[in-house]
Amino acid sequence: MGTAEINTTLIDGYVELLDNLSTTNKLDLISKLTASVKTDLTAKKSSFKKAFGAFDSPKSAEEIIEEIRNSRVSTRQIDNEKQRL
């Protein structure tokens, strides 16, 4: 059973469960689900935007660049035979 089939089965189960609700309760549920989806979308947009912005540091750009360059480590090993080619 694929993911789409499981989701459809789950949704069908909820629909059967909700068939017994009154029209007012169903409308209230729709309203709450809509608000939930809007909240989820807003949170996703907000978290995406938080990933961007200015980098805040007391160091100057030159100090940061120098620190990055000095922290580089090379673990590359070259065989002597390959160097001759």
Backbone atoms as SQL, in Angstrom:
CREATE TABLE atoms (id INTEGER PRIMARY KEY, chain TEXT, resi INTEGER, resn TEXT, atom TEXT, x REAL, y REAL, z REAL);
INSERT INTO atoms VALUES
  (1, 'A', 1, 'MET', 'N', 0.857, -1.185, 0.000),
  (2, 'A', 1, 'MET', 'CA', 0.000, 0.000, 0.000),
  (3, 'A', 1, 'MET', 'C', 0.892, 1.235, 0.000),
  (4, 'A', 2, 'GLY', 'N', 0.690, 2.109, -0.987),
  (5, 'A', 2, 'GLY', 'CA', 1.518, 3.303, -1.104),
  (6, 'A', 2, 'GLY', 'C', 1.071, 4.410, -0.164),
  (7, 'A', 3, 'THR', 'N', 1.890, 5.436, -0.082),
  (8, 'A', 3, 'THR', 'CA', 1.600, 6.566, 0.795),
  (9, 'A', 3, 'THR', 'C', 0.290, 7.247, 0.417),
  (10, 'A', 4, 'ALA', 'N', 0.047, 7.413, -0.882),
  (11, 'A', 4, 'ALA', 'CA', -1.180, 8.064, -1.341),
  (12, 'A', 4, 'ALA', 'C', -2.403, 7.250, -0.932),
  (13, 'A', 5, 'GLU', 'N', -2.296, 5.919, -1.025),
  (14, 'A', 5, 'GLU', 'CA', -3.424, 5.059, -0.650),
  (15, 'A', 5, 'GLU', 'C', -3.683, 5.127, 0.850),
  (16, 'A', 6, 'ILE', 'N', -2.617, 5.179, 1.644),
  (17, 'A', 6, 'ILE', 'CA', -2.773, 5.280, 3.101),
  (18, 'A', 6, 'ILE', 'C', -3.435, 6.597, 3.459),
  (19, 'A', 7, 'ASN', 'N', -2.987, 7.698, 2.827),
  (20, 'A', 7, 'ASN', 'CA', -3.574, 9.004, 3.095),
  (21, 'A', 7, 'ASN', 'C', -5.051, 9.026, 2.721),
  (22, 'A', 8, 'THR', 'N', -5.391, 8.431, 1.573),
  (23, 'A', 8, 'THR', 'CA', -6.788, 8.389, 1.138),
  (24, 'A', 8, 'THR', 'C', -7.625, 7.585, 2.123),
  (25, 'A', 9, 'THR', 'N', -7.111, 6.457, 2.571),
  (26, 'A', 9, 'THR', 'CA', -7.822, 5.627, 3.545),
  (27, 'A', 9, 'THR', 'C', -8.021, 6.382, 4.846),
  (28, 'A', 10, 'LEU', 'N', -7.006, 7.081, 5.282),
  (29, 'A', 10, 'LEU', 'CA', -7.090, 7.862, 6.513),
  (30, 'A', 10, 'LEU', 'C', -8.143, 8.956, 6.384),
  (31, 'A', 11, 'ILE', 'N', -8.112, 9.660, 5.271),
  (32, 'A', 11, 'ILE', 'CA', -9.079, 10.740, 5.039),
  (33, 'A', 11, 'ILE', 'C', -10.498, 10.175, 4.970),
  (34, 'A', 12, 'ASP', 'N', -10.671, 9.062, 4.278),
  (35, 'A', 12, 'ASP', 'CA', -11.996, 8.438, 4.194),
  (36, 'A', 12, 'ASP', 'C', -12.503, 8.049, 5.581),
  (37, 'A', 13, 'GLY', 'N', -11.603, 7.575, 6.419),
  (38, 'A', 13, 'GLY', 'CA', -11.981, 7.229, 7.793),
  (39, 'A', 13, 'GLY', 'C', -12.457, 8.443, 8.573),
  (40, 'A', 14, 'TYR', 'N', -11.750, 9.560, 8.414),
  (41, 'A', 14, 'TYR', 'CA', -12.170, 10.798, 9.084),
  (42, 'A', 14, 'TYR', 'C', -13.528, 11.271, 8.560),
  (43, 'A', 15, 'VAL', 'N', -13.746, 11.176, 7.254),
  (44, 'A', 15, 'VAL', 'CA', -15.017, 11.615, 6.670),
  (45, 'A', 15, 'VAL', 'C', -16.170, 10.796, 7.243),
  (46, 'A', 16, 'GLU', 'N', -15.986, 9.488, 7.340),
  (47, 'A', 16, 'GLU', 'CA', -17.029, 8.639, 7.918),
  (48, 'A', 16, 'GLU', 'C', -17.301, 9.017, 9.371),
  (49, 'A', 17, 'LEU', 'N', -16.246, 9.307, 10.108),
  (50, 'A', 17, 'LEU', 'CA', -16.384, 9.702, 11.506),
  (51, 'A', 17, 'LEU', 'C', -17.133, 11.033, 11.625),
  (52, 'A', 18, 'LEU', 'N', -16.847, 11.952, 10.707),
  (53, 'A', 18, 'LEU', 'CA', -17.428, 13.292, 10.774),
  (54, 'A', 18, 'LEU', 'C', -18.843, 13.367, 10.204),
  (55, 'A', 19, 'ASP', 'N', -19.281, 12.331, 9.497),
  (56, 'A', 19, 'ASP', 'CA', -20.631, 12.319, 8.934),
  (57, 'A', 19, 'ASP', 'C', -21.704, 12.493, 10.001),
  (58, 'A', 20, 'ASN', 'N', -21.406, 12.082, 11.218),
  (59, 'A', 20, 'ASN', 'CA', -22.392, 12.154, 12.296),
  (60, 'A', 20, 'ASN', 'C', -22.481, 13.536, 12.939),
  (61, 'A', 21, 'LEU', 'N', -21.575, 14.436, 12.591),
  (62, 'A', 21, 'LEU', 'CA', -21.603, 15.784, 13.172),
  (63, 'A', 21, 'LEU', 'C', -22.724, 16.618, 12.560),
  (64, 'A', 22, 'SER', 'N', -23.164, 17.590, 13.333),
  (65, 'A', 22, 'SER', 'CA', -24.174, 18.514, 12.813),
  (66, 'A', 22, 'SER', 'C', -23.515, 19.463, 11.819),
  (67, 'A', 23, 'THR', 'N', -24.336, 20.142, 11.040),
  (68, 'A', 23, 'THR', 'CA', -23.821, 21.094, 10.055),
  (69, 'A', 23, 'THR', 'C', -23.017, 22.200, 10.734),
  (70, 'A', 24, 'THR', 'N', -23.490, 22.671, 11.862),
  (71, 'A', 24, 'THR', 'CA', -22.797, 23.727, 12.609),
  (72, 'A', 24, 'THR', 'C', -21.420, 23.251, 13.060),
  (73, 'A', 25, 'ASN', 'N', -21.362, 22.032, 13.572),
  (74, 'A', 25, 'ASN', 'CA', -20.079, 21.489, 14.019),
  (75, 'A', 25, 'ASN', 'C', -19.122, 21.288, 12.850),
  (76, 'A', 26, 'LYS', 'N', -19.648, 20.844, 11.717),
  (77, 'A', 26, 'LYS', 'CA', -18.811, 20.659, 10.534),
  (78, 'A', 26, 'LYS', 'C', -18.240, 21.994, 10.074),
  (79, 'A', 27, 'LEU', 'N', -19.064, 23.037, 10.059),
  (80, 'A', 27, 'LEU', 'CA', -18.592, 24.365, 9.654),
  (81, 'A', 27, 'LEU', 'C', -17.540, 24.889, 10.631),
  (82, 'A', 28, 'ASP', 'N', -17.734, 24.640, 11.915),
  (83, 'A', 28, 'ASP', 'CA', -16.765, 25.046, 12.924),
  (84, 'A', 28, 'ASP', 'C', -15.437, 24.312, 12.704),
  (85, 'A', 29, 'LEU', 'N', -15.523, 23.032, 12.395),
  (86, 'A', 29, 'LEU', 'CA', -14.326, 22.237, 12.123),
  (87, 'A', 29, 'LEU', 'C', -13.596, 22.755, 10.891),
  (88, 'A', 30, 'ILE', 'N', -14.342, 23.070, 9.839),
  (89, 'A', 30, 'ILE', 'CA', -13.739, 23.628, 8.618),
  (90, 'A', 30, 'ILE', 'C', -13.011, 24.927, 8.939),
  (91, 'A', 31, 'SER', 'N', -13.628, 25.764, 9.742),
  (92, 'A', 31, 'SER', 'CA', -13.024, 27.040, 10.117),
  (93, 'A', 31, 'SER', 'C', -11.713, 26.823, 10.879),
  (94, 'A', 32, 'LYS', 'N', -11.730, 25.879, 11.811),
  (95, 'A', 32, 'LYS', 'CA', -10.530, 25.615, 12.606),
  (96, 'A', 32, 'LYS', 'C', -9.423, 24.981, 11.762),
  (97, 'A', 33, 'LEU', 'N', -9.792, 24.090, 10.848),
  (98, 'A', 33, 'LEU', 'CA', -8.795, 23.496, 9.963),
  (99, 'A', 33, 'LEU', 'C', -8.175, 24.545, 9.046),
  (100, 'A', 34, 'THR', 'N', -9.000, 25.449, 8.544),
  (101, 'A', 34, 'THR', 'CA', -8.508, 26.529, 7.688),
  (102, 'A', 34, 'THR', 'C', -7.521, 27.406, 8.450),
  (103, 'A', 35, 'ALA', 'N', -7.866, 27.754, 9.676),
  (104, 'A', 35, 'ALA', 'CA', -6.975, 28.579, 10.501),
  (105, 'A', 35, 'ALA', 'C', -5.667, 27.838, 10.773),
  (106, 'A', 36, 'SER', 'N', -5.751, 26.541, 10.979),
  (107, 'A', 36, 'SER', 'CA', -4.558, 25.733, 11.225),
  (108, 'A', 36, 'SER', 'C', -3.633, 25.723, 10.008),
  (109, 'A', 37, 'VAL', 'N', -4.208, 25.569, 8.833),
  (110, 'A', 37, 'VAL', 'CA', -3.406, 25.562, 7.605),
  (111, 'A', 37, 'VAL', 'C', -2.759, 26.916, 7.396),
  (112, 'A', 38, 'LYS', 'N', -3.497, 27.991, 7.629),
  (113, 'A', 38, 'LYS', 'CA', -2.942, 29.339, 7.465),
  (114, 'A', 38, 'LYS', 'C', -1.788, 29.558, 8.440),
  (115, 'A', 39, 'THR', 'N', -1.922, 29.062, 9.670),
  (116, 'A', 39, 'THR', 'CA', -0.871, 29.192, 10.672),
  (117, 'A', 39, 'THR', 'C', 0.370, 28.422, 10.226),
  (118, 'A', 40, 'ASP', 'N', 0.158, 27.206, 9.716),
  (119, 'A', 40, 'ASP', 'CA', 1.282, 26.397, 9.235),
  (120, 'A', 40, 'ASP', 'C', 2.020, 27.098, 8.104),
  (121, 'A', 41, 'LEU', 'N', 1.276, 27.676, 7.164),
  (122, 'A', 41, 'LEU', 'CA', 1.901, 28.363, 6.029),
  (123, 'A', 41, 'LEU', 'C', 2.666, 29.592, 6.491),
  (124, 'A', 42, 'THR', 'N', 2.100, 30.318, 7.437),
  (125, 'A', 42, 'THR', 'CA', 2.767, 31.513, 7.961),
  (126, 'A', 42, 'THR', 'C', 4.050, 31.127, 8.676),
  (127, 'A', 43, 'ALA', 'N', 4.004, 30.053, 9.452),
  (128, 'A', 43, 'ALA', 'CA', 5.193, 29.599, 10.177),
  (129, 'A', 43, 'ALA', 'C', 6.291, 29.170, 9.206),
  (130, 'A', 44, 'LYS', 'N', 5.925, 28.484, 8.124),
  (131, 'A', 44, 'LYS', 'CA', 6.923, 28.058, 7.142),
  (132, 'A', 44, 'LYS', 'C', 7.568, 29.261, 6.465),
  (133, 'A', 45, 'LYS', 'N', 6.764, 30.250, 6.097),
  (134, 'A', 45, 'LYS', 'CA', 7.310, 31.443, 5.458),
  (135, 'A', 45, 'LYS', 'C', 8.225, 32.182, 6.430),
  (136, 'A', 46, 'SER', 'N', 7.804, 32.267, 7.675),
  (137, 'A', 46, 'SER', 'CA', 8.578, 32.972, 8.684),
  (138, 'A', 46, 'SER', 'C', 9.916, 32.288, 8.938),
  (139, 'A', 47, 'SER', 'N', 9.904, 30.957, 9.060),
  (140, 'A', 47, 'SER', 'CA', 11.155, 30.245, 9.317),
  (141, 'A', 47, 'SER', 'C', 12.097, 30.350, 8.129),
  (142, 'A', 48, 'PHE', 'N', 11.558, 30.393, 6.914),
  (143, 'A', 48, 'PHE', 'CA', 12.389, 30.557, 5.729),
  (144, 'A', 48, 'PHE', 'C', 13.065, 31.929, 5.748),
  (145, 'A', 49, 'LYS', 'N', 12.311, 32.954, 6.079),
  (146, 'A', 49, 'LYS', 'CA', 12.861, 34.306, 6.096),
  (147, 'A', 49, 'LYS', 'C', 13.902, 34.469, 7.202),
  (148, 'A', 50, 'LYS', 'N', 13.761, 33.732, 8.299),
  (149, 'A', 50, 'LYS', 'CA', 14.720, 33.827, 9.394),
  (150, 'A', 50, 'LYS', 'C', 16.088, 33.281, 8.998),
  (151, 'A', 51, 'ALA', 'N', 16.125, 32.472, 7.947),
  (152, 'A', 51, 'ALA', 'CA', 17.383, 31.887, 7.509),
  (153, 'A', 51, 'ALA', 'C', 18.285, 32.933, 6.844),
  (154, 'A', 52, 'PHE', 'N', 17.742, 34.074, 6.514),
  (155, 'A', 52, 'PHE', 'CA', 18.501, 35.111, 5.837),
  (156, 'A', 52, 'PHE', 'C', 18.635, 36.326, 6.738),
  (157, 'A', 53, 'GLY', 'N', 19.619, 37.129, 6.453),
  (158, 'A', 53, 'GLY', 'CA', 19.773, 38.350, 7.220),
  (159, 'A', 53, 'GLY', 'C', 21.237, 38.692, 7.386),
  (160, 'A', 54, 'ALA', 'N', 21.469, 39.733, 8.103),
  (161, 'A', 54, 'ALA', 'CA', 22.825, 40.207, 8.309),
  (162, 'A', 54, 'ALA', 'C', 23.546, 39.341, 9.332),
  (163, 'A', 55, 'PHE', 'N', 24.820, 39.110, 9.079),
  (164, 'A', 55, 'PHE', 'CA', 25.671, 38.392, 10.012),
  (165, 'A', 55, 'PHE', 'C', 26.167, 39.407, 11.017),
  (166, 'A', 56, 'ASP', 'N', 25.967, 39.146, 12.281),
  (167, 'A', 56, 'ASP', 'CA', 26.331, 40.097, 13.326),
  (168, 'A', 56, 'ASP', 'C', 27.571, 39.600, 14.050),
  (169, 'A', 57, 'SER', 'N', 28.640, 40.381, 13.979),
  (170, 'A', 57, 'SER', 'CA', 29.879, 40.013, 14.650),
  (171, 'A', 57, 'SER', 'C', 30.641, 41.280, 15.013),
  (172, 'A', 58, 'PRO', 'N', 31.319, 41.257, 16.145),
  (173, 'A', 58, 'PRO', 'CA', 32.125, 42.431, 16.513),
  (174, 'A', 58, 'PRO', 'C', 33.409, 42.524, 15.696),
  (175, 'A', 59, 'LYS', 'N', 33.773, 41.438, 14.992),
  (176, 'A', 59, 'LYS', 'CA', 34.996, 41.421, 14.192),
  (177, 'A', 59, 'LYS', 'C', 34.770, 42.114, 12.853),
  (178, 'A', 60, 'SER', 'N', 35.862, 42.650, 12.317),
  (179, 'A', 60, 'SER', 'CA', 35.773, 43.273, 10.996),
  (180, 'A', 60, 'SER', 'C', 35.769, 42.178, 9.933),
  (181, 'A', 61, 'ALA', 'N', 35.369, 42.531, 8.732),
  (182, 'A', 61, 'ALA', 'CA', 35.333, 41.568, 7.629),
  (183, 'A', 61, 'ALA', 'C', 36.725, 40.996, 7.383),
  (184, 'A', 62, 'GLU', 'N', 37.749, 41.836, 7.468),
  (185, 'A', 62, 'GLU', 'CA', 39.121, 41.370, 7.238),
  (186, 'A', 62, 'GLU', 'C', 39.541, 40.360, 8.294),
  (187, 'A', 63, 'GLU', 'N', 39.153, 40.596, 9.551),
  (188, 'A', 63, 'GLU', 'CA', 39.491, 39.654, 10.625),
  (189, 'A', 63, 'GLU', 'C', 38.803, 38.304, 10.414),
  (190, 'A', 64, 'ILE', 'N', 37.557, 38.334, 9.987),
  (191, 'A', 64, 'ILE', 'CA', 36.808, 37.099, 9.744),
  (192, 'A', 64, 'ILE', 'C', 37.422, 36.324, 8.589),
  (193, 'A', 65, 'ILE', 'N', 37.776, 37.025, 7.510),
  (194, 'A', 65, 'ILE', 'CA', 38.404, 36.382, 6.354),
  (195, 'A', 65, 'ILE', 'C', 39.728, 35.742, 6.754),
  (196, 'A', 66, 'GLU', 'N', 40.531, 36.465, 7.502),
  (197, 'A', 66, 'GLU', 'CA', 41.826, 35.940, 7.949),
  (198, 'A', 66, 'GLU', 'C', 41.637, 34.715, 8.844),
  (199, 'A', 67, 'GLU', 'N', 40.640, 34.757, 9.707),
  (200, 'A', 67, 'GLU', 'CA', 40.352, 33.623, 10.600),
  (201, 'A', 67, 'GLU', 'C', 39.946, 32.383, 9.790),
  (202, 'A', 68, 'ILE', 'N', 39.145, 32.588, 8.775),
  (203, 'A', 68, 'ILE', 'CA', 38.713, 31.467, 7.925),
  (204, 'A', 68, 'ILE', 'C', 39.909, 30.890, 7.179),
  (205, 'A', 69, 'ARG', 'N', 40.719, 31.743, 6.608),
  (206, 'A', 69, 'ARG', 'CA', 41.899, 31.269, 5.857),
  (207, 'A', 69, 'ARG', 'C', 42.862, 30.508, 6.766),
  (208, 'A', 70, 'ASN', 'N', 43.053, 30.989, 7.982),
  (209, 'A', 70, 'ASN', 'CA', 43.985, 30.334, 8.914),
  (210, 'A', 70, 'ASN', 'C', 43.438, 29.016, 9.448),
  (211, 'A', 71, 'SER', 'N', 42.154, 28.839, 9.411),
  (212, 'A', 71, 'SER', 'CA', 41.569, 27.614, 9.957),
  (213, 'A', 71, 'SER', 'C', 41.460, 26.494, 8.924),
  (214, 'A', 72, 'ARG', 'N', 41.792, 26.773, 7.694),
  (215, 'A', 72, 'ARG', 'CA', 41.717, 25.755, 6.642),
  (216, 'A', 72, 'ARG', 'C', 42.748, 24.660, 6.880),
  (217, 'A', 73, 'VAL', 'N', 42.306, 23.437, 6.640),
  (218, 'A', 73, 'VAL', 'CA', 43.178, 22.281, 6.815),
  (219, 'A', 73, 'VAL', 'C', 43.113, 21.448, 5.549),
  (220, 'A', 74, 'SER', 'N', 44.273, 21.055, 5.072),
  (221, 'A', 74, 'SER', 'CA', 44.316, 20.213, 3.882),
  (222, 'A', 74, 'SER', 'C', 44.768, 18.817, 4.295),
  (223, 'A', 75, 'THR', 'N', 43.970, 17.821, 3.962),
  (224, 'A', 75, 'THR', 'CA', 44.321, 16.434, 4.273),
  (225, 'A', 75, 'THR', 'C', 44.637, 15.653, 3.001),
  (226, 'A', 76, 'ARG', 'N', 44.810, 16.354, 1.924),
  (227, 'A', 76, 'ARG', 'CA', 45.060, 15.722, 0.630),
  (228, 'A', 76, 'ARG', 'C', 46.468, 15.139, 0.601),
  (229, 'A', 77, 'GLN', 'N', 46.574, 13.904, 0.183),
  (230, 'A', 77, 'GLN', 'CA', 47.870, 13.245, 0.063),
  (231, 'A', 77, 'GLN', 'C', 48.086, 12.868, -1.392),
  (232, 'A', 78, 'ILE', 'N', 49.233, 13.220, -1.934),
  (233, 'A', 78, 'ILE', 'CA', 49.540, 12.941, -3.331),
  (234, 'A', 78, 'ILE', 'C', 50.636, 11.883, -3.367),
  (235, 'A', 79, 'ASP', 'N', 50.403, 10.825, -4.115),
  (236, 'A', 79, 'ASP', 'CA', 51.412, 9.781, -4.295),
  (237, 'A', 79, 'ASP', 'C', 52.539, 10.308, -5.161),
  (238, 'A', 80, 'ASN', 'N', 53.752, 9.874, -4.887),
  (239, 'A', 80, 'ASN', 'CA', 54.907, 10.296, -5.675),
  (240, 'A', 80, 'ASN', 'C', 54.798, 9.840, -7.118),
  (241, 'A', 81, 'GLU', 'N', 54.238, 8.655, -7.351),
  (242, 'A', 81, 'GLU', 'CA', 54.089, 8.149, -8.712),
  (243, 'A', 81, 'GLU', 'C', 53.171, 9.026, -9.551),
  (244, 'A', 82, 'LYS', 'N', 52.112, 9.513, -8.960),
  (245, 'A', 82, 'LYS', 'CA', 51.173, 10.366, -9.685),
  (246, 'A', 82, 'LYS', 'C', 51.796, 11.715, -10.020),
  (247, 'A', 83, 'GLN', 'N', 52.697, 12.171, -9.188),
  (248, 'A', 83, 'GLN', 'CA', 53.344, 13.453, -9.454),
  (249, 'A', 83, 'GLN', 'C', 54.252, 13.387, -10.678),
  (250, 'A', 84, 'ARG', 'N', 54.852, 12.226, -10.951),
  (251, 'A', 84, 'ARG', 'CA', 55.767, 12.060, -12.084),
  (252, 'A', 84, 'ARG', 'C', 55.030, 12.139, -13.407),
  (253, 'A', 85, 'LEU', 'N', 53.743, 11.741, -13.426),
  (254, 'A', 85, 'LEU', 'CA', 52.968, 11.741, -14.658),
  (255, 'A', 85, 'LEU', 'C', 52.666, 13.140, -15.019);
